[in-house]
Amino acid sequence: MRGETPNATAATAAETQVIACPHCRAQLTFGRSRTPLIDACGFESYHLDCDTCGTPLGGVIDPADDALLLSALAG
């Protein structure tokens, strides 16, 4: 994780989920923050780096189903 962005360490094991890096498909553990960063559009926003390939990743929580929508960022 980078910067002041919320990270998975704030979540307990029961609140974490396994996600896949969209670049290399490596499995990552993700947990929502108890104090999330809300972006300018009102979405709960996350930024992290893949532990395997180092690709910067960004995502938002879909308010309809609480799913993390994750994309590789240009880096």
Protein Blocks (a to p, Z undefined) as FASTA:
>chain_A
ZZjbdcfklpcfklpccdddfklopacdddddfbdcddfkopacdddddfklopacdddd
dfklopacdddddZZ
